[in-house]
C-alpha cells in the first residue's frame, strides 16, 4: 500500500470487493437482467456497484 491514506480505506479492496464480485458471478445475471439484493450492507452495496 502506498504511504499516506489510512489502511481502513483499503479494506473494501481486500475483503468486500472480491466477495461482491464472486456473488455477482454466482448469480449469473443475464445482460439487461434484474436482481434484488437483500441486506444491502457493504457486500450488497458493492455487488450492486459491480454489475
C-alpha angles and dihedrals in degrees: 000000000000116000111256120050117071117262091245089072090065099047092097091057095056102038118009100039097055091045091050093047091050092049091052090049092050091049089058092205110195119234107279090012127137130234134182119219115206117198099026096205123137095299094045092047092049091047089054090052093047095059 
